[in-house]
Amino acid sequence: MIPYMAFLLAVTIGLGGSFGCGRAVNRAAERHIRDLLPDMLGEARVYRVHVEGDELATSHGKLDSVEINGEDVQLSGGLLIDRLKVSLHKVDADLDHRKLRSIGAATFAATISSRTLDEYLAGESPEDERIRNAHVTLRNGEVTISAERVVLGAGVPFRVYGPLKVIGPHRIELDPNRLVVVGVPITGVPLRFLKRRFESAIDLSGLGVPMVLESVRTENGKLILSGSPDITAMLKAHAREEGER
């Protein structure tokens, strides 16, 4: 199994310490992290990594911060994250034993555009139904999903809108208690299908690094998820993998 972020950083810092003084130490660490990110986080159009901190401290396993930015990061369910930012602060590693001792703090932010969600929903329909022209609008703190249900060859428009809420460490849902439905019965098959498909697309459990989702908001055509990588899980995963070596 591909190492988690904790093991990756410990090994990378150890490698970085052999590159001498100056910015080259941090650049070496950045290159090693970037090369392993597709296997760790998922395939992406591009990853950028920035390691910040005193070069001498870095060579001894102490980094002020590590910032990772990915564009078009692929989730296991098929949805793309337009932009993913992961920030780690006060990273401390034991280079002699290639062991990560601690991470002071960690955060992530994932941005998904309405265009990306439209592409994900396009062409999908429930069994014995046909839905077309599905479109997602993100604004003013709520989500609107509009589409046409094909009846006798004609498109009958319908839409559903309401706020989102976090329902677990990796998932969100359109709040069923505040949902507004126009054009189809609230128990209708097209509504249930689109609601379920939209919600299942936003599943951060498909990332290799454990992520805890804490908030979700919408603004100007963007869905923004934020929270923190699970530091305890990262350290445990690293310790478990080290024990298997």
Beta strands, then each sheet from edge to edge (+ up, - down):
strand 1: 46-52
strand 2: 62-74
strand 3: 80-94
strand 4: 99-113
strand 5: 131-139
strand 6: 142-151
strand 7: 154-166
strand 8: 172-174
strand 9: 180-182
strand 10: 211-219
strand 11: 222-229
sheet 1: 1+ 2- 3+ 4- 11+ 10-
sheet 2: 5+ 6- 7+ 8-
sheet 3: 5+ 6- 7+ 9-
end
